[in-house]
Amino acid sequence: MKLIGWTKIVAKLFWYLASNRKIGTGYITCSRSVGGAFRDIISIGVFKIFHVSVINHIHGSDLISFYKSKRWRLLKYCHRAMLNKCSENIVLTESMKFELSGILNNSVVVNNFSNISCRFIERDIETDICICYY
């Protein structure tokens, strides 16, 4: 069932982009499994067909374990190539960035759980995006 639901989402995304609707940036969270790698490759590919920049958020360090396994070499090669087509790959720590440096060439560290308070919040009513400045 998950595959059917995901396929519908990708088809809707493809149709949305093919209908000349513009998306400035796509945001995905990277998968760390064989099935997830296929989903990542296809999702990033759809965005790239329509020249949409992609930001990939890597949540866990188990991506390294996925790449160190000896199985699925061709899939991992394609997955790494697609991740490196992303505008940025967000990681949570400098150590994750260092560990993934042999895999990804465009990692950016974004620290979560900041204790800094916002001085100004800007909200775009059309896109419903909030930006916090501190």
C-alpha positions in Angstrom: 0.0 0.0 0.0 2.8 2.4 0.7 4.2 2.0 -2.8 0.8 2.8 -4.3 0.4 5.9 -2.2 3.9 7.1 -2.9 3.4 6.5 -6.6 0.3 8.6 -6.6 2.2 11.4 -4.9 5.1 11.3 -7.4 2.5 11.3 -10.3 0.8 14.3 -8.8 4.1 16.1 -8.4 5.1 15.3 -12.0 1.7 16.5 -13.3 1.9 19.6 -11.2 5.3 20.5 -12.6 4.4 19.5 -16.1 1.4 21.9 -16.0 3.9 24.8 -16.0 3.5 25.4 -12.2 6.6 26.7 -10.6 8.2 25.3 -7.5 11.3 27.2 -6.3 12.8 24.5 -4.1 11.9 20.9 -3.3 12.6 19.5 0.2 13.1 15.9 0.9 14.3 13.8 3.8 16.8 11.2 2.7 15.9 7.5 3.1 18.4 5.0 4.4 17.0 1.8 3.0 16.9 0.0 -0.3 13.3 0.9 -1.1 13.9 4.4 0.2 16.9 4.8 -2.1 14.7 4.0 -5.1 12.2 6.7 -3.9 14.9 9.2 -3.4 16.3 8.7 -6.9 12.9 9.0 -8.5 11.8 12.0 -6.4 15.1 13.9 -7.0 14.9 13.0 -10.7 11.4 14.4 -11.1 12.5 17.7 -9.5 15.6 17.8 -11.7 13.7 17.2 -14.9 11.8 20.5 -14.2 14.9 22.3 -13.0 13.8 22.6 -9.4 16.6 22.9 -6.8 16.4 20.2 -4.1 17.3 20.4 -0.4 17.9 17.0 1.2 17.7 16.7 5.0 19.7 13.7 6.3 18.2 12.8 9.7 20.3 9.8 10.8 23.9 8.7 10.6 22.7 5.2 9.5 23.0 6.5 5.9 26.7 5.7 6.4 25.9 2.1 7.3 23.7 1.9 4.2 26.7 2.9 2.1 29.2 0.6 3.9 27.1 -2.5 3.2 28.4 -4.6 0.4 25.0 -5.2 -1.3 23.2 -3.1 -3.9 26.3 -1.4 -5.3 24.7 -0.1 -8.4 21.7 1.3 -6.4 24.1 3.0 -4.0 26.1 4.5 -6.9 22.9 6.0 -8.5 21.7 7.2 -5.1 24.9 9.0 -4.3 24.9 10.6 -7.8 21.4 11.9 -7.2 22.1 13.1 -3.7 25.0 15.1 -5.1 22.6 16.7 -7.6 20.8 18.3 -4.6 21.5 22.0 -4.0 22.3 21.2 -0.4 22.4 18.1 1.8 21.6 19.2 5.4 23.2 17.3 8.2 22.9 18.0 11.9 26.5 17.9 13.2 30.0 18.6 12.0 30.9 14.9 12.7 28.1 13.8 10.3 29.4 16.2 7.7 32.9 14.7 8.1 31.6 11.1 8.0 29.6 11.8 4.8 32.4 13.8 3.1 33.4 10.7 1.1 29.8 10.3 -0.1 28.4 13.9 -0.4 30.2 16.9 -1.8 27.7 19.6 -0.7 26.8 19.1 2.9 25.7 21.9 5.1 25.5 21.7 8.9 22.2 23.0 10.4 22.0 22.8 14.1 18.6 21.9 15.6 17.2 23.0 18.9 18.7 26.5 19.0 18.3 28.4 22.2 18.5 31.7 20.4 15.2 33.6 20.4 13.8 35.2 17.3 14.0 39.0 17.0 11.7 39.2 13.9 9.4 36.8 12.2 8.4 37.4 8.5 5.4 35.6 7.1 4.5 35.4 3.4 0.7 35.1 3.2 0.7 33.7 -0.3 3.1 30.8 0.4 2.4 30.5 4.2 6.1 30.4 4.8 7.5 31.9 8.0 11.1 33.0 8.3 12.7 33.6 11.7 15.6 36.1 11.9 17.9 36.0 15.0 
